[in-house]
Amino acid sequence: MISELDLVHLRRCVELAELALSVGDEPFGSVLVAADGTVLFEDHNHVASGDDTRHPEFEIARWAAEHLTPAARAAATVYTSGEHCPMCSAAHAWVGLGRIVYASSSAQLTAWREEMGLPPGPVRPLPIQQVAPGVAVDGPAPELSETIRALHRRLHGRRP
């Protein structure tokens, strides 16, 4: 279940996604929050550089592996504007991060891409639980879906 506090962090993820779009990147943003509520790390997509692995969720996993104990990683929450892709889900599980809360799902993104006439992405959009079954997951957040959908429409310059 997504709480009001979760929504605060998800709104920050949307702000980071907007920032990514404003600098020419894909609109995805993520935040890592410690068990005590401290924001530890935040990032947005950097795939415009040509490295399509530069997802913020993957960067969070890398940062957490270098800077947090296994116990701190397990107690932390990753908030993200879009559900983790399989690569990021695997990285999350491998480093032992805790709960994931996302604003929009991979299924929603797939549907939005289809309605804009875009081809599917290069990786099958599997739900997090199919890649990392031991991770607690909450999402999507319906109150943010239309905002995120609009960011993707801006990215692709198309209207439904």
C-alpha positions in Angstrom: 0.0 0.0 0.0 1.3 3.5 -0.9 1.2 6.0 2.0 1.2 9.8 1.9 4.9 9.7 2.8 5.5 7.4 -0.1 3.7 9.9 -2.4 6.1 12.7 -1.2 9.1 10.6 -2.4 7.3 9.5 -5.6 6.6 13.2 -6.4 10.4 13.8 -6.1 10.9 11.0 -8.5 8.6 12.7 -11.0 10.5 16.0 -10.5 13.7 14.1 -11.3 12.1 12.6 -14.4 11.1 16.1 -15.5 14.7 17.2 -15.0 15.9 14.3 -17.1 13.5 15.2 -19.9 14.6 18.9 -19.7 18.2 17.9 -20.3 17.4 15.7 -23.3 17.1 12.4 -21.5 14.3 9.9 -21.0 11.9 10.8 -18.1 12.8 8.5 -15.3 13.8 9.5 -11.8 14.5 7.5 -8.6 15.3 8.1 -4.9 16.9 5.9 -2.2 15.5 6.5 1.3 17.0 5.0 4.5 14.8 3.3 7.1 14.9 6.5 9.2 13.5 8.5 6.3 16.8 10.2 5.2 17.2 10.6 1.5 20.5 8.9 0.7 20.8 9.2 -3.1 18.8 10.4 -6.0 19.3 10.3 -9.8 17.6 10.4 -13.2 18.2 8.7 -16.5 21.4 9.3 -18.3 20.9 7.1 -21.3 21.2 10.0 -23.8 24.9 9.5 -23.4 24.6 6.3 -25.5 24.9 3.9 -22.5 21.4 2.4 -22.2 22.3 0.9 -18.8 22.4 4.3 -17.1 19.0 3.9 -15.4 18.6 5.7 -12.0 17.6 2.4 -10.3 20.8 0.7 -11.5 22.8 3.7 -10.3 21.1 3.4 -6.9 22.0 -0.3 -6.7 25.7 0.6 -7.5 25.8 3.4 -5.0 24.2 1.3 -2.2 26.6 -1.6 -2.8 29.5 0.8 -2.3 28.2 2.9 0.6 25.7 0.9 2.7 26.0 -2.1 4.9 23.9 -5.1 3.9 21.5 -4.4 6.8 21.1 -0.7 5.7 20.4 -1.8 2.1 17.8 -4.3 3.2 16.0 -1.6 5.3 16.1 1.1 2.6 13.3 1.8 0.1 13.8 2.7 -3.6 11.2 5.1 -5.0 11.0 5.4 -8.7 8.9 7.1 -11.3 8.6 3.9 -13.4 8.7 0.3 -12.5 12.2 -1.3 -12.6 13.1 -2.9 -15.9 14.5 -6.5 -15.6 18.1 -5.2 -15.5 17.4 -2.9 -12.6 15.2 -5.4 -10.8 18.1 -7.9 -10.9 20.6 -5.3 -9.7 18.2 -4.4 -6.9 17.9 -8.0 -5.8 21.6 -8.8 -6.1 22.7 -6.0 -3.8 19.9 -6.8 -1.3 18.0 -3.5 -1.4 14.6 -3.4 0.4 11.1 -2.3 -0.8 10.4 -0.7 -4.2 7.6 1.8 -4.6 6.9 2.9 -8.2 4.6 5.6 -9.6 3.9 3.9 -13.0 4.1 0.3 -14.1 5.9 -1.4 -17.0 2.4 -2.4 -18.2 1.3 1.2 -18.3 4.5 2.3 -20.2 4.0 -0.5 -22.7 0.4 0.6 -23.3 1.4 4.2 -23.7 4.2 3.3 -26.2 1.6 1.2 -28.2 -0.9 4.1 -28.2 1.8 6.4 -29.5 2.7 3.9 -32.3 6.2 3.2 -30.9 7.9 -0.2 -31.2 8.4 -2.2 -28.0 11.7 -1.7 -26.1 14.6 -4.1 -26.5 13.9 -5.9 -23.2 10.7 -7.7 -22.3 8.9 -5.5 -19.7 8.6 -8.1 -16.9 7.1 -7.1 -13.5 9.7 -6.8 -10.8 8.3 -9.9 -8.9 9.1 -12.1 -11.9 12.7 -11.1 -11.8 13.2 -10.5 -8.1 10.5 -12.5 -6.3 11.8 -11.8 -2.8 11.5 -8.0 -3.1 8.5 -6.1 -1.5 6.9 -4.0 -4.2 4.1 -1.4 -4.2 2.7 0.5 -7.2 1.5 2.0 -9.3 0.3 5.3 -7.8 -2.8 6.3 -9.8 -2.5 9.9 -8.7 0.7 10.3 -10.7 0.0 8.2 -13.8 -1.3 11.0 -16.0 1.7 13.2 -15.2 4.1 10.5 -16.1 2.2 9.6 -19.2 2.4 13.3 -20.3 6.2 13.2 -19.8 6.5 10.2 -22.1 4.2 11.9 -24.7 6.6 15.0 -24.5 9.6 12.7 -25.0 8.1 11.2 -28.1 6.4 14.3 -29.4 3.1 12.6 -30.0 -0.4 13.0 -28.8 -2.8 10.1 -28.3 
